[in-house]
Each structure stands twice: as structure tokens, then as C-alpha cells.
Amino acid sequence: MTINYIAVKIESFLLPLIGELLTAATLKVQCDKIGTSVEKLTPMHLPELAPRIEQALVIFLGSDRSKRVSKQILEMNISQ
């Protein structure tokens, strides 16, 4: 299985905030909703994915923290 470095980077933002189970579920569900998978996630998906993750996290993190996560995703350096 190929490791998707974009997904790994997003996971690194989410893991300390919501734990392993919710991180994996959030990323999978939100990727599914935009028509891709965690394994096939590309930089072009990030503008659509970030606000979906933000919305999904509001209940757990509140508005401010979920917005910060979304901003991190949109601004992350995607070079390996």
C-alpha cells in the first residue's frame, strides 16, 4: 500500500486533537464525500476537503479550533 503524504500530514494535525479513531473516520468520510479516497488524496482536493473537515470538527473542537485546522490544511507545505 502506498502512503499518501498529504493524508499523513492532515492526520498529524488531527491526531493530537481528536485521537486516532476519530481522525481516521473523519478523513475517510470527508474524502468519500468529495469523491476520492485517503489513498488518492491530492493537493487539488484540499480546497474542498478543508472546509468539510472544519465543519465535521466543530462539534468536537468548537468553531475557532476547527477553523485553525482548516487553515492549516489549506496552508500546509505539500512538498515531500
TORPA-4810 file (N, C-alpha, C, O; in nm, 3 decimals):
<nodes>
NODE_1_0.083_-0.118_0.000_0.000_0.000_0.000_0.088_0.124_0.000_0.186_0.132_0.075_M
NODE_2_0.054_0.221_-0.083_0.127_0.346_-0.092_0.079_0.441_0.017_-0.041_0.454_0.041_T
NODE_3_0.173_0.506_0.080_0.138_0.602_0.184_0.119_0.738_0.118_0.205_0.785_0.044_I
NODE_4_0.008_0.800_0.145_-0.022_0.932_0.090_0.029_1.037_0.189_-0.025_1.052_0.298_N
NODE_5_0.133_1.109_0.149_0.195_1.205_0.240_0.102_1.321_0.275_0.117_1.381_0.382_Y
NODE_6_0.007_1.354_0.188_-0.089_1.461_0.220_-0.180_1.415_0.334_-0.204_1.489_0.429_I
NODE_7_-0.229_1.292_0.324_-0.314_1.238_0.430_-0.237_1.227_0.561_-0.292_1.256_0.667_A
NODE_8_-0.113_1.185_0.555_-0.031_1.173_0.675_-0.015_1.310_0.742_-0.019_1.320_0.865_V
NODE_9_0.004_1.413_0.662_0.021_1.548_0.718_-0.109_1.596_0.783_-0.107_1.654_0.892_K
NODE_10_-0.223_1.571_0.717_-0.352_1.608_0.776_-0.374_1.531_0.905_-0.419_1.588_1.005_I
NODE_11_-0.342_1.402_0.904_-0.354_1.321_1.026_-0.270_1.379_1.139_-0.311_1.376_1.254_E
NODE_12_-0.153_1.431_1.105_-0.066_1.488_1.210_-0.129_1.610_1.277_-0.101_1.638_1.393_S
NODE_13_-0.214_1.683_1.203_-0.287_1.795_1.263_-0.400_1.745_1.353_-0.425_1.801_1.460_F
NODE_14_-0.468_1.640_1.309_-0.589_1.593_1.377_-0.562_1.502_1.497_-0.633_1.509_1.597_L
NODE_15_-0.462_1.417_1.488_-0.438_1.317_1.593_-0.431_1.374_1.734_-0.497_1.321_1.824_L
NODE_16_-0.353_1.479_1.758_-0.346_1.530_1.895_-0.477_1.592_1.944_-0.499_1.605_2.064_P
NODE_17_-0.563_1.628_1.851_-0.688_1.696_1.887_-0.805_1.601_1.909_-0.884_1.620_2.001_L
NODE_18_-0.815_1.497_1.825_-0.933_1.410_1.832_-0.901_1.261_1.840_-0.993_1.179_1.843_I
NODE_19_-0.775_1.225_1.843_-0.738_1.085_1.859_-0.740_1.007_1.728_-0.787_1.055_1.625_G
NODE_20_-0.689_0.886_1.737_-0.669_0.803_1.619_-0.799_0.761_1.551_-0.810_0.772_1.428_E
NODE_21_-0.896_0.715_1.627_-1.021_0.665_1.569_-1.098_0.775_1.496_-1.139_0.757_1.382_L
NODE_22_-1.118_0.887_1.563_-1.192_0.997_1.500_-1.114_1.059_1.385_-1.175_1.104_1.287_L
NODE_23_-0.983_1.064_1.394_-0.902_1.114_1.284_-0.921_1.029_1.159_-0.949_1.081_1.051_T
NODE_24_-0.907_0.899_1.175_-0.923_0.809_1.060_-1.062_0.817_1.001_-1.079_0.823_0.879_A
NODE_25_-1.163_0.818_1.087_-1.301_0.823_1.040_-1.332_0.956_0.971_-1.394_0.957_0.865_A
NODE_26_-1.288_1.065_1.030_-1.314_1.198_0.972_-1.250_1.209_0.834_-1.315_1.252_0.739_T
NODE_27_-1.126_1.170_0.824_-1.056_1.181_0.696_-1.120_1.092_0.590_-1.137_1.134_0.476_L
NODE_28_-1.155_0.970_0.626_-1.216_0.878_0.531_-1.352_0.930_0.484_-1.378_0.936_0.364_K
NODE_29_-1.437_0.966_0.577_-1.572_1.010_0.541_-1.567_1.137_0.456_-1.639_1.147_0.356_V
NODE_30_-1.483_1.232_0.493_-1.478_1.357_0.417_-1.415_1.337_0.279_-1.454_1.404_0.184_Q
NODE_31_-1.318_1.249_0.268_-1.264_1.215_0.135_-1.372_1.149_0.050_-1.388_1.183_-0.068_C
NODE_32_-1.447_1.056_0.108_-1.558_0.992_0.036_-1.657_1.096_-0.015_-1.705_1.086_-0.128_D
NODE_33_-1.688_1.194_0.067_-1.787_1.296_0.030_-1.741_1.384_-0.086_-1.825_1.440_-0.158_K
NODE_34_-1.610_1.397_-0.106_-1.563_1.476_-0.220_-1.523_1.387_-0.337_-1.466_1.435_-0.435_I
NODE_35_-1.553_1.259_-0.328_-1.532_1.169_-0.441_-1.393_1.115_-0.458_-1.352_1.080_-0.569_G
NODE_36_-1.320_1.106_-0.348_-1.186_1.048_-0.355_-1.168_0.956_-0.234_-1.261_0.934_-0.157_T
NODE_37_-1.049_0.904_-0.219_-1.017_0.821_-0.103_-0.894_0.881_-0.035_-0.826_0.967_-0.092_S
NODE_38_-0.867_0.837_0.085_-0.750_0.884_0.157_-0.624_0.854_0.076_-0.531_0.936_0.071_V
NODE_39_-0.621_0.738_0.014_-0.504_0.695_-0.064_-0.484_0.779_-0.190_-0.371_0.793_-0.238_E
NODE_40_-0.591_0.835_-0.245_-0.584_0.910_-0.371_-0.592_1.061_-0.352_-0.606_1.135_-0.449_K
NODE_41_-0.583_1.106_-0.230_-0.592_1.248_-0.197_-0.477_1.324_-0.264_-0.362_1.283_-0.256_L
NODE_42_-0.510_1.436_-0.331_-0.410_1.518_-0.399_-0.423_1.663_-0.352_-0.522_1.698_-0.288_T
NODE_43_-0.324_1.746_-0.382_-0.332_1.887_-0.344_-0.457_1.957_-0.399_-0.510_2.048_-0.336_P
NODE_44_-0.504_1.915_-0.515_-0.621_1.982_-0.573_-0.749_1.955_-0.493_-0.847_2.027_-0.509_M
NODE_45_-0.749_1.852_-0.409_-0.866_1.822_-0.325_-0.874_1.910_-0.200_-0.981_1.923_-0.141_H
NODE_46_-0.763_1.970_-0.161_-0.757_2.039_-0.033_-0.855_2.156_-0.018_-0.914_2.172_0.089_L
NODE_47_-0.877_2.239_-0.121_-0.974_2.348_-0.105_-1.117_2.299_-0.078_-1.195_2.369_-0.012_P
NODE_48_-1.151_2.183_-0.126_-1.283_2.127_-0.100_-1.286_2.048_0.031_-1.386_2.047_0.102_E
NODE_49_-1.176_1.982_0.061_-1.169_1.897_0.181_-1.161_1.977_0.310_-1.228_1.944_0.408_L
NODE_50_-1.080_2.081_0.312_-1.056_2.158_0.435_-1.184_2.210_0.501_-1.201_2.190_0.621_A
NODE_51_-1.274_2.275_0.426_-1.396_2.323_0.493_-1.487_2.210_0.541_-1.561_2.226_0.638_P
NODE_52_-1.483_2.097_0.473_-1.563_1.982_0.517_-1.510_1.926_0.649_-1.587_1.890_0.738_R
NODE_53_-1.378_1.919_0.659_-1.318_1.873_0.785_-1.349_1.974_0.895_-1.381_1.936_1.008_I
NODE_54_-1.339_2.101_0.862_-1.372_2.206_0.960_-1.514_2.187_1.014_-1.535_2.190_1.135_E
NODE_55_-1.608_2.169_0.925_-1.747_2.152_0.965_-1.766_2.027_1.050_-1.840_2.028_1.148_Q
NODE_56_-1.697_1.919_1.014_-1.709_1.794_1.088_-1.651_1.806_1.230_-1.696_1.739_1.322_A
NODE_57_-1.551_1.891_1.246_-1.481_1.903_1.375_-1.545_2.002_1.472_-1.513_2.000_1.591_L
NODE_58_-1.634_2.087_1.424_-1.692_2.191_1.509_-1.752_2.132_1.637_-1.734_2.188_1.745_V
NODE_59_-1.820_2.022_1.626_-1.884_1.962_1.744_-1.783_1.916_1.849_-1.812_1.915_1.968_I
NODE_60_-1.663_1.879_1.804_-1.560_1.829_1.896_-1.465_1.940_1.944_-1.421_1.939_2.059_F
NODE_61_-1.436_2.035_1.855_-1.332_2.134_1.885_-1.383_2.276_1.902_-1.311_2.363_1.952_L
NODE_62_-1.506_2.301_1.861_-1.556_2.437_1.860_-1.514_2.506_1.730_-1.431_2.457_1.655_G
NODE_63_-1.574_2.619_1.707_-1.556_2.691_1.581_-1.412_2.740_1.560_-1.356_2.722_1.452_S
NODE_64_-1.353_2.801_1.660_-1.219_2.859_1.644_-1.114_2.753_1.614_-1.034_2.769_1.522_D
NODE_65_-1.113_2.648_1.692_-1.011_2.543_1.672_-1.032_2.469_1.541_-0.935_2.435_1.473_R
NODE_66_-1.156_2.445_1.503_-1.180_2.376_1.376_-1.141_2.465_1.258_-1.094_2.414_1.156_S
NODE_67_-1.160_2.596_1.270_-1.115_2.689_1.165_-0.963_2.688_1.153_-0.909_2.695_1.042_K
NODE_68_-0.895_2.679_1.266_-0.748_2.674_1.262_-0.699_2.549_1.190_-0.603_2.554_1.114_R
NODE_69_-0.766_2.436_1.215_-0.729_2.312_1.147_-0.750_2.327_0.997_-0.665_2.288_0.918_V
NODE_70_-0.863_2.383_0.958_-0.892_2.404_0.816_-0.785_2.492_0.753_-0.738_2.465_0.642_S
NODE_71_-0.747_2.597_0.822_-0.644_2.687_0.771_-0.511_2.615_0.757_-0.439_2.635_0.658_K
NODE_72_-0.476_2.532_0.855_-0.352_2.454_0.847_-0.354_2.365_0.724_-0.253_2.354_0.653_Q
NODE_73_-0.465_2.301_0.697_-0.476_2.213_0.582_-0.457_2.292_0.452_-0.385_2.249_0.362_I
NODE_74_-0.522_2.406_0.443_-0.512_2.487_0.322_-0.372_2.544_0.301_-0.329_2.565_0.188_L
NODE_75_-0.302_2.571_0.410_-0.171_2.636_0.400_-0.053_2.539_0.412_0.062_2.581_0.408_E
NODE_76_-0.081_2.411_0.427_0.030_2.319_0.452_0.124_2.309_0.332_0.083_2.319_0.216_M
NODE_77_0.249_2.288_0.365_0.351_2.268_0.263_0.339_2.124_0.217_0.363_2.032_0.294_N
NODE_78_0.303_2.104_0.092_0.277_1.969_0.045_0.395_1.905_-0.026_0.382_1.797_-0.083_I
NODE_79_0.510_1.970_-0.023_0.629_1.906_-0.082_0.680_1.801_0.015_0.671_1.816_0.137_S
NODE_80_0.734_1.695_-0.042_0.783_1.586_0.043_0.921_1.617_0.098_0.977_1.536_0.171_Q
</nodes>
